Amino acid sequence: MRHALLTGAAFAALLPAYAHAQTSAQPPAPVSAPDSPTGGDIVVTARLDAARASIQPSLGATTYTITNATIQALPGGDNQQLNQVLLQLPGVVQDGFGQFHVRDDHNNLQYRINGTILPEGVAVFGQTLSPRLVERFDLRTGALPAQYGLRTAGIVDITTKSGFNNGGEASIYGGSHDTIEPSLEYGGSSGNTNYFVTGSYRHSDLGIEAVDPGRTALHDDTDQYQGFVYVDHTLNENNRISFIGGYSDQNFQIPNPRGLHPDGSWSVGGQTDFLSDDLNESQHEKTAFGIASFLHDAGPFTLQASAFARYSSLDYFPDTLGELLFNGMAQRATKHDFTFGGQIEGVYHVSDAHTLRAGVIVTRDHGISRTDTQVFPVDANGDQSGQPISIVDNGSATEMTSSAYLQDEWQLLSNFTINVGGRFDGYDGFRSEQQFSPRINAVWTPTKSTTIQAGYARYFSPAPFANIATTSVAKFVGTSAEAPGLTSTVPFAERQDYFDVGIQQKIGDSLTIGIDGYHRRSKNLIDEGQFGAPIILTPFNYAQGRIDGVEGSISYAKGPILAYANFAYAKAQGRDVVSSEFSFDPGDLAYIRSNYIYLDHDQTYTGSAGASYRFGDSQVGASMIYGSGLRRDGAVPNGAKMPPYAVFNLTAKHKFTGPGIEVRADVINVLDHVYEIRDGSGVGVGAPQFGQRRGFFFGISKSF
């Protein structure tokens, strides 16, 4: 079987984590699971799973894979949020609000579940997808083949659990920060139908990163509910239908700084003072999604057709009096977004040398925004001239997006394969833009232990539709909420030229070393920032952008010992803000117009590492992340950086095989290192955020 391991491979996490690209023109051979009710059924299921995977291999892209076993071996296991797992991969940078960045891009991520695109929503804090639903996931980045578009910094492709054994697991996890997290999952099969369901509840008094270095955050409770279901039914050996659905409902208090008072500029009914400890702001985020798919596999041809939909909402509830006295405005904000669409993709194995892949994706996105803002009327000098008034600003819009691609995987030699293709993307919403994007990737394996890959991709990424501001800036002229400027250009789509090259070397059966470099140049580079009290991100463009970086990784796996280390260098800059200009200080706009500045989420050096040792039914492990610091304002916007930090975590677990009980203990931030992710300064940075202080957590689970 022809295959190639991709650059940067490192197991990227513990036991089975690895990076790879499938270049074979034929899908992998099916395998049988020992615990399946009937061997024939599971062989058919495995063959259809392999056929589905063959539609979109990652030839030429840099791919890091983490399995469920890996997640369980990390501190926190599947009780942690998905973003915490992703931080263990090369080039993934930690940020506030639970966000992360891949290769110094702000967001620009696409999530797929079993190969089908999950539409974007408006959630900021909430992690819609839980690690509990993951059998494995791939993070693909670099020069991506033509099937990937619109969101191209990283593709998080999740393969869900689809249990064949009738049974489940109940667990409870908790500890520091008033954390309590019960969960339940069950999977099984009946005839030709397989299913898996999971649900969880999480409470913590550290819902968002604290705004001060104290051990206990003030006013930071969160309550989160999540549910997920997967069902598939095999019609016959060549056809299968499936459904995936999920729901999350998450409430967050906005953490308060301690001991602050307004400067006295504003007065409400004669009151000018308000203690920041008493602020009561919150945000409520909900997301629901569904994906229905039909898979057909017959001989050299495989096709999957899917219909998908996603609804999401965000509600921000201000402390009206407090925000008026501190900020001169208080805004009640609501966003709703509903997206649905279809995706048809197929692969045709023409010959041993050629494999064709093609697809069409169409989506419709409708967003509604409602705000009711309390503001003060002001005079020509900006001083209060009356009591608060209400300004209502509502809007809605619809966007249609369509994409099509065609590519040929061509094996020129037994050890040399190229993938040539192109895709067309277009959208019609706040703007109407389109682009044809050529792609080419090559993988060469000069020896069985050495893989070299190189690729070029032209990218086209519209601004996140659900986050584009519909605010009428002119409504706030003459009030305390008047914007620094009145120019409000609608964000553009970003257009990139992306080059990637790398090499991976295996040394024996245990050691793997990889290095990968990338060079990216952008027109209308997209960034996002928080420019108001509601925690809603607003996209804007730099006219030019440049991002370059190198990732290195090393992994070792032998017997009960597993270890890995990743390190990345990146530099991301932009020049000349050309959209959403009303959000910026005029002085900053003038400087950025003629000077490149660092992007606020740029981090020069990023690292992660971990190790695991298994003995009998017990396992111990450790992980760490390192960051040289995100940007903050200095002599120029984003001209300085935050201090570096390193955070270490420990885990231990033991399984009592007889009763089917597993216990675990985790220590997060073992050294209780106080580190600041943000200090509240920087372009579009709304508040300071501190990393989690040391915490002790314990869990017990029972299989049934």
N, C-alpha and C positions, 0 to 999 in steps of 0.2 A: 504494500500500500504506500502510495506517495504521500509524504506529509512534510511539514516544515514547522519548526518552533520559532515563534516570533521574538524579536528583540525586546529586551527589557524583561524577559520572562522571569525569573525569580518566582518562587512559589508565592510571593507577594503576601502570603500570610502563612498559616501553619499547614498541617498535614497535606491536604491535597491541593493547595492553591498553586496555580501555575499560569503561565501565559502561553498561548499557542494560536496557531492559525491553521485551519483545515484547508489544504489545497487539492485534496483528492477530487477527481471528477466524479467519483462514486461515493454515496453515503457510507458511513461506517457499518460494518456488519452488526446485526442485532445480537444482543446478549440476553441470557435468561436470568431472572432473579430467583434465588433459591427459595424465597418465602412466598412466591406467587401461588394463588390457588390452583392455576393450571398453567403448565409450562407453555402451551401453545398460545394462550391469550397474551402472556407477557412478551413472547417473542414478537407477536404482531404489534403490540404496543411499542416495544423498543424500536422495531423497524420503522414505524410511523414517526416516532420521536426523532430518529436519525434522519428520516426523509425531510421532516420539517426543518431541522437544523441545516440541512444541505442547501436550503433556499438562500441563506444569507451567511456564508462563511466570512471570515474576517481577513482574507488574504491580503497581506501587505500592511494591515493596520497593526498597531501595538495593542495587544490584548492581555489583560490581567484577569484571572479567574479566581473566585473564592467559592468554596463549596459550603454546604451546611455544616459538615464536620469541622471545617476551619472556623466558622462562626462560633460553634459551640466551644472550641478550644481557646478562643480569645477571652480576656477578662470581660465579664458581663454576659457572654454567650449571646443567645438571641433575645435577651431582655434589653439589650442596648438598642439604640436607634440605628437605622441603616447608615446614616451619615458617619457615625463613629466607626463602623466597619470599613467604610471607604477610605477613611483617613490613614489606614494601614497600607494603602497602595502608593506606588511611586508618583510624585508630582501632584498629589492631592493636598490642598492647603486648607487648614481650618480657619473659619471666620465666625463672627458673632451671629446670633439668631439661629444657630444650628446649621448655618450654610457652610458650603465648601466650594473650592475652586479647583478645576482641573487644568493644569498647564497654564496658570495665570489668566484664565478666562473668567469673566464674572460669573456667568451662569451657563447659558447656551448648552444645557444638557438635555438629552432625550432619553426617556425611560421606555423600555419595551418589556412586555410580558409575553413569554412564549413566542417571541418574534413579532408581536403586534404592537404598534405604537400606542402609548398611553398619552392622551392629549394633556397639554399644560393646564394648570389651574392658577388660582390666585393666592394660595396658601404661602405664608412667609415663614412662620415658626414650625408648623406642623410637619411631621414626617408621615406622609400618607401611607407609605409602604413599610411593612414590618419585616424584619429578618425572619420571622416565624414562617412566612410563606415561601421562603427561598430554599430550593434544592441546590441551586448554584446561580451565580450571576457573573457576567463578563463586563468589565469596563473596557470599552474599545476607544482608542484615541489615536491621534496622528493623522496620516493620510488615509482617509477612509475610502473603501470601495463605493461604487455609485449608488448602492441601495440605501446609503445613509445620507440624509440631507436635512436642511433647515436648522437643526440643532446639532452642532458638529464638534464642540469642545470635547464631549465624551458621550458615549452611548452606554447606558446601564441596561443591559439585556438580562432580564430575570427569567430563569427557568423555574417554574413553581413545583412544589411538592404535588404528587398525585398518587397518594398512598394506595397500595394494592393489598396491604395487610389490614384486616378489620381490627382496628385498635386506635388508641390515642394516648394523650398525655395531659395531665393536669399539673399545674405548677403554681407556686407562689414565690415571689422574689421581692426583696426590700432591704431597707437599712437606712443609711444616713440620708439627710435632707428630707426626712419624713416620707421616704419612698416606699410605696406598696404597689405591687404589680402582679395580680393574679391573671392566669391565662389558661386557655383550654384549646386543644386541637384534637381532631379526629379524622382518620382517613380509612378508606376501605374500597371494596368493590362488590358489585352484585351483577352477575352475568357479564355482559360486555360494557358495563358502566363503572367508571372509577370516580372517586370523589375525595375531596379534602376540604375541611373547614377549620378555621381558627378564629378565636376572639380573645381580646385582652382589654384590661382596664389599667390605667396608670395614674397614680397620684404622686405629686412631689411638690415640695416647697422651693424647688429650683427649676422652674419651667423654662426660663430664659436666663442667659448668662447674667450674673449679678452686675450691678453698676458700681460696686465698690469692692474692696478686697476683703471684707469681713467674711467670717466663716458662715454666717447665716444671712441669706438674702432677705430683704424687707419687701413684703407684698409681692411675692413671686410664685404663688401657688399655680399649679396646673392640674387639670383633670382631662384625661384623654381616653376615648373609646375607639377601638379598631376592630373591624371584622373582615373576613376574607373567605371566599368560597371558590372552589374549582370543581367542575364536573366535566367528564368527557364520556362519550358513548361511541364505541367502535361499531360502525354499520356493517362492515365486512373487512376483509384483509386489505382493501385498498382505500377505504374511506372512514373518516372519523369526524364527529362534530364535538365542539367543546364550548363551555361558557366559563368566564372568569368574572367575578364581581367583588367589589370592595367598598367599604364605607369607613370614614373616620369622622369623629366629632371631638374637637379639641378646644378647651378653654384655657386662656393664659392671662394671668395678671401681669401688668407692666411693672417691673421692679422700680422701687423708689430710691432715690439718693437720700442720705440722712442729713438732717440739720441745716437744710438750706431755706432761705427766705427770699421772696421777690425783692427787686430793687426799689419798689415803690412807684414805678412809672405808671401803674394802672390802678384804678379804683372801681370797685363794684359796690354801689350803695354805701359808700364811705369806707368800705373795708379794703385795706391795702396789703395786709399781711396774711401769710398762709405757710404753715410748716410743711416742707416737702415730704416728711414721714407720713403725712395724712392723705396724700394723693391716692385716688382710687380710679385707676384706668385699667381697661381690660380689652382683650381681643378674642374673638370667637371665630374659629375656622372649621368649615365642614367640606368634605369631599366625598363624592360617590362616583363609582365608575363601573362600566360593564363592557365586556368584550365577548362577542360570539364569533366562532370560527368554524370553517369547514376545510378539512385537509383531504386532498386526493393524491394518491401516489400509485402510479402504474408504469412499470418499466422505466424508461429513461426520463419520464416526465413527472414532476411533482408540482402541485399548486396548493396554495393556501389563500382562502378568501375570508376576510374578517370585517365585521361591522363593530364600531366602538363608539362609546359615548362617555362623557365625563361632565359632572356638575360640581362646581365649587363656589363657596361663598366666604366672604370675610366681612366681619362687623367689628368696628372699633368704637368703644364706648369711652368718651372722655370724662375726666373730672372737670366739669364745666367751670366752676368757680376757681379751682386751683390753676387750671391751665390759662384762664383769662388773666389771673394776677401774675403768673410767671412768664407767659409767652405773649399775652395780648390777643390770644385767639384760642378757641376750643372747637374742635370739629368732630361731629358725629359722622362717621363714614361707613358706607356699605358698598360692597362690590359683589356682583353675581356674574358667573360665567358658565355658559353651557356650550359644549362642543360635541359634535358627532361627525362621523365620517366612515369611509370604507377604505380597505387596503387589500389589493390583490397582487400577489407575488408568485413567481414560478421559476423553476429551473428545468432546463432540458439538456441532457447529456448527449451531445451530438456525436461524439466519438471519444476515444481515449485522450485525444489532444485538445478538444474543445468542449467547454461547458458554457451554455448561454443562460443568463439570468435577466429577468425583466420584472417590472412592477409598476403599479399605478396607485397613488394615494390621493384621496380628496377629503377635505375637512371643511366644516362650516362652524364658525365660532361666533357666538353672540354674547356680548358683554353689557352689563348695566351698572352704572355708577350713580350713587346718590350721596350727596353731602349736605349737611346743615351746619353752617359755621357761625359761631358767636364771635363777633368782633367789636372793636371800639371805633366809632367815627373819630377821625383825627383832623387837626388843622394843617395849614401849610408847613408848619415846623415839625409835624409828626407827633404832636402832643394830643392827649385825649381831649375830645371836645363834647363828649356825651356818654350816656350809659350804653351797654352792649346792645347791638342789633343782630338780627339773624339774616344770613344770606344763604339761600337755598340754591344749589347748583346740581342739576340732574342731567344725565346723558346716557345714551346707549349707542351701540354701533355693532355692525356685523362684518366679519371677514371671511372670505372664501380663499382656500389655499389648495393648489393642485400640483402634483409632482408626478413625473414619469422617468424611468431609467431603463437602460439596456447596457449589458456588459458581457464580455467574453473572457472566460478564464482559459488561457492558452498555454499548454505545456509544450514549450519548444524542445526541451531536453528532459531527461529523466530527473535532473536536479535543478532545473531552471524553469520557473513559471512566471508569466506576466498576466495581469488582469487589466484589460482596457475597457473603458466604458464612459458613459456620459449620462447626465440627468438634466431635466428641465424642471425648474421650480417657478411658480408664479403665485402672487397673492393680490387680492383686491379688498382693501379695508380702509384704514385711515389714509393709506397710499395705495397705489397700484404699481407694482414692480415685478420684474421677472429676470431670469438668467439661465443660460445654458452653461453647465459646469462639466468640463472634461476631467477624467480621473485616469491615472495609470499607476500600477503597483508592480513591483518585481520582487521575487523571492529566489535566492540562490543558496543551495546547500552544497558547498564545495567538498565537505566531508560529512560523515554521519553526525558529527558532534558540533559542527559549525553552521550557523545560518546567518545570512546577510540579506537585509531587505531595504528597499528604497521606494519612495512613492511621492507623487505630486497630486494634489487635489485643489480644485477651484471650488470655493464654498460660497453659499448664498444663505444668509440668516436674517429673516425679518425680525424687527423688534418684538418682544413679547406682547402680543395683542392685549391680553387681559390687564396689563399693567400700564398701558399708555394713558396718560392723564387726559381727562376730558374737561378739566377745570377751565372755566372762562376767566382768564386772568383779569380782564377789564372790570369784572364785577367787584373786585376788591380794591380798586383805586380809591384813595381817600379814606382808607380804613387801616387799622393796625395790622391787617394781613396783606397789605399791598406788597406785591412781589418786587424783588430788586430791579426787574425789568419787565417790559411788556412783550418782548419777542418770544413767540411760542411755536417754533417750527416743529412739525410732526416728525418723530424719529424715522430714520431711513433704515432700509435693510443693509446689513453689513456684507461686504464682498471681500473674500480673502484669497490669497495665493499661499498655499501651505506645502512645505517641503519637509520630508522626514526620511532619515536614514539611520540604520542601526545594525548591530551585530550581537549575536548570542553564542556563547561557547559553553558546552557541557564538558566537564572534566570528570571522567569516570561515570559511575552511576549515581553519585551523590551530590555533586557540586555543579551549580549552574551560575554563570556570570553573564550579565547583559548590560549594554549601554546603548542609548538612543538619543539622537539629537534632532531638533526641529527648528524651522525658520518660517516665520509667518509675517506677511505684510497685509494690512487691511485698509480698505476704504470705508469710511463711516463705521469705524469700530464701535460696537455697542457696549455701554457700561450701564450700571444701574445705581441709584442712590436713594437714600431716605431724606426727603427734603421738608417733611412736616412732622407734626406730632403723631398722626396715625402711622403705624408701622406698615406702610405700603411703599413698595419700591417703584421708582419711576425710571424708565429707560431714557438714555440720551446717547448721542453720537459724538465721537471725536472724528474729525475729517480724515485724519491719518492715524494708523496704529501700527506698532511694531512689537512683536513678541518673539523671543528666542529662548531656547533652553536646552538642557541636557539632563537625562535621567540615567541613573545607574542602579543596578540591583545585583544581589548575590543571595543564593539560597543553598542550604545544605539539608539533606534528608537521608538518614541512615538509621535503620533499626528504630529504637524508641526516641531518637533525638531528631528534632527538627528546628531549624533556625533560619532567619532571613534578615536582610538589611537593605534598605532603599535610601537613596539620596538623590536630590534633584536641585538643579540651579535653573533660575528663570529670571527674565527681565522683560517687563511689560510697560510700554509707554504709549501715550496718545497726545495728539496736538489738535487744537482748534475745535471747541465745542460748537456743533452746528445744529443742534436740536434741543428742545426743552430748555432754552437759554434763560427763561424767566426764573429758574431755580437758582441761578448762580449770582454771586457778587460780581458787579461790573468790573472791579479791579482784577478779580481772578480770571474773568473771561478775556480781558485785554492781554493778560500775561500768557494764558494758554493759547491765544490766537496765533502767537508767533514763536512759542516754545514748546518742545515736548516735555511732558511731565510724567512721572510714574503714575500708573493706575493705582487707585486706593487699595486694591486687593493684591497688589504685587508683593511677593515675598521672595527674596533672593535665594535663600536656601531652605529646603524642606527635607525632613528625614523621618523614617520610621524603622522600627526593628522589633524583633520578637524571637522567642524560643519556647519550645515545649518539650517535655519529657514524660513519657508514659511508662508506668510500671504496674502490671496487673490490671486491675479495674480502676486504678487511680491515674490522675494526670495533673501535673503542675505546669505553669507557664507564666510568661511575662511578655509585656509589650510596651512600646514607648513611641511617642511622637516628638519631633523637634521642629521648631520654626524660628527663623532668624528675625521675624517680626514683620507685620503688615505696615503699610505706610501711614503717616500722619503728617499734618502740616508742619512745615519748617519755615525757612526764609521764603519759600515759594509753596504753592499748593502741593500737597503730598510730598514735600521735599525732605522729610525726615522719616524715620521708621521706629516702630515700637521695639522695646528690648527683646532679645532672644529668650527662648524658654525650652525646657525639655521636661516632659511629663512621663512618669513611669507607673505601670500598673501590674498587679500580680493576680493570679488566679490559681485555685486548687479545687479539684472535684473528685468524687468517688462514687462509683455505682455499685449498689448492692443488687447483684444480678437476680437472686432468688425472688425477693419481693418486687423487683422492678422499680426501685427507688434510687434516685440520684440526688446527691447533695453537693452544693458548691459554695465557695467563699471567694469574694473578689475584693481587692483593695484598689481603688482608683486614686491616682496622684499620691503614691506612697510617701513621697518626701514632703507632701503638703506645700508644694511650690506655689507661691503667689505670683500669678502672671496675668498680664493685661493683654487681651486680644486687640482691643481698640481703646483709644483715650477720648473719643468723641470729636476729634478733629479729622480733617481730610475731606475730600470732595464727596459729598453725599453721605457722610457718616453722621448719624443722628445722636448717638449716645455712647458712653464708655461701656465696655463689656470685659469682665474678668472671667478667667477660666475656673472650672470647678475645683474647689478645695478638696482635701483628702476625704474620702468616703469609704465606709465599710458596708458591704452588701452580702446578703446570704440568700440562698434559694434552695428549694426542695421540689422535686418533681416525681410524679408517680405515673408509670406506664400502665395501661389497662387494655 
